């Protein structure tokens, strides 16, 4: 505690630095919130149906590291580490992660976290399970665009479970893989930080992703979505073959679809009060898991996200079983689509330039297979 | 690929009482025995879009003139490089078509010719179209001037004293020839602009498909389509008259529109009635030259000749105006939607692409009104006059004893009518009875039996072996006959039982009870909230489109009448299903998905009892049992 700095002394105003509710009306500052939480704050501010929750900001992580007095240890242990010496890296990783998960969290931060958690729970009639996810500041972790997947803890009940997993997220900054990645890419450890999202769990009947372009050819007049039963984690991690649906972005009409096998679904198990992966029976596998109305709604929300962020988006969505039709579509994530973002035009390059009689003649010949 | 084929016309036996049906039609219209090898080498598709029912011998004039003139413009006027005309035959009473390609070696030489000829039209479109208006109106005026009166006992004295030197028989024979030749002329005018309209549309269409692969056909149609069309004027006139009737307080006099004279007299006697009658009379010329059919059948009813039809539609509209229901087409919304769609696609294009897109779209929009409006001038107006005159002639000859029924003439080929007229004229001239009254009554009766027998059977969708891919632009555009469509007809479709697939012609999803309509005479059966299922529809069915919730047809593409009208009315349509009207029964509950082109019979709906017919939302993604199970899991977990 002796290392506490004036910035985190226990004045009520400073609590905002540790916690930021998605709907708190504050700006989505990337360096305080990390990519995931910044996006959730921005989406909430844009009026998108984002499940409620809050961010434990990078300031909270910084305070923890400082007050735990391990900042110096970290730098020393990482200095001169050879990224190719896997044994050494593993040893350092294990030690650092132990430090992070075992040191006490500053009382002030702990109290603030509990307060936020309870404020979230107070919005519901009975306790709701939450998800805890890491929210990295872009380049700190490998697979930045999948950062959310690396450290996601689902269906947590009770404050103790939640605070433990917040620390698990912090610790994930020092997995062997993360350490090697930073060493190889010469990303300094100074200023390394992480935010964590605590968010009401969706009770997903169906979930998936959607990209506001056709990633196979860069055609920006399409939205391509994938959908499968249960929570979206199995889709994102590639453990199931989802339904794949291409929608025209302007007309919001299905252009083509293929029915995926969707052999398994991740669903809550009331008995164990946790998530279970169970087999999907054949009749539900053999048909699209979302209705036309739902497809249109998902496409519309993806289009809205793209319009808001002014560039192609890659979204995660879910249909919540607890909510009535028409209000059950939730947006869990939206991030810029990176693969095609350099493409200047949103359409496929063409040969058929011009118009008038020349191009009409060409079209006729092409249509008849004579060109 | 399967080697599946449609049957050969040479292997198909007609119904027992239709033996000898070929003799009803001219030799060049039927599959001749000694041409088997030639005819079997071609692929023929049934044009039930324009000729959904059996054509009587006289009625072949419609497809002979229409399809011949279409070909004339492709082959001889415009020299469209890859496409000549379309051959046509009649088989078991139904019309079959086979597009004629251009030999590979001749295509290149036609390109500069086509560019010079078509290019001239595109550059001078508005001026040439104005000339067209004059030509077609002139032709209609000439047709209108024709009459077919019984010949008088004696030549009028003044014709003798004036030294005219000709009898009224001369004019009678001449009028028949004029009736035929003026109609032929009108059909040439019909295609003067139409093929050009389609190729300009095709150019824009192909471009959109290239830059936005998989763009829905109806997105392209919606960008091009206009909203203020002469084709919609007749229906708009009825709406205006309905509103005027309410405004003037004469709306209480439309109780029995089946009797137009009484209804009109009652309106005339009421206060404000004179003003309404003036508006009613004003609207008739030309807008009541409108058929409930498609212009190709002698029995098609034209509003002008059956005032109970427009009066009945007005009565329906009046009820809706009284109930505060809007009857106008949502023109502002249609325009806003068209602009939105155009803008959103435009935003995705590079500057060069955008220039091409705008140029092509501009041309397509310029030519598009003709694609719609010609239908009013030819199919409705010209053909309305043609059939009225033909019925007059048939009735006159019937009264002269040639056949017992007023419309008996339509069982004769048109060249037989010419012979018969000469028989009539000769009998009059020589002062001895004509031969026809002893010949035609029995022959017409015999032919009627054959036509009725042919009508009992539905045609094959196509004949012989289809090509691997359909590339002929007109087959694709006008008839919507794609390779997938053919696969569908051959039963190779993977559509499950109780589901029909066709073209997603107008977007939206709707549910309701099916109303299967196979002829325009059944239109009065259509109830509020029905889903119209028909082999084909005509745009003149406009007034019922205000009642129905969706449309399903057997044949027709993106530019078919049903597709166009449904997009105008903003309701879902699935066209070109192949067999829906034969397999769906009136009263079955249907789900029509105009976004995906599917029609599903919803079993166990108890639709027959469902009179209210309110839209039912079915979540097809989740069977009720599965949903209940999930609900149970959920209930449990929330207790936990």
Interface residues (C-beta under 8 A of the other chain):
Chain A: X126 X203 X205 X206 X214 X217 X219 X220 X221 X222 X246 X248 X249 X250 X251 X253 X254 X255 X256 X267 X268 X269 X270 X273 X283 X284 X287 X288 X289 X290 X291 X292 X293 X294 X321 X322 X325 X344 X345 X346 X347 X348 X349 X350 X352 X353 X354 X355 X356 X357 X358 X359 X360 X361 X363 X364 X365 X366 X367 X368 X369 X370
Chain B: X80 X81 X82 X83 X101 X104 X107 X111 X114 X115 X118 X119 X122 X199 X200 X202 X203 X206 X207 X210 X211 X212 X213 X214 X215 X216 X218 X219 X341 X344 X345 X347 X348 X349 X350 X352 X353 X355 X356 X358 X359 X360 X362 X363 X469 X471 X472 X473 X476 X504 X507 X509 X593 X595 X596 X617 X619 X620 X621 X622 X623 X626 X630 X631 X633 X634 X636 X637 X638 X639 X640
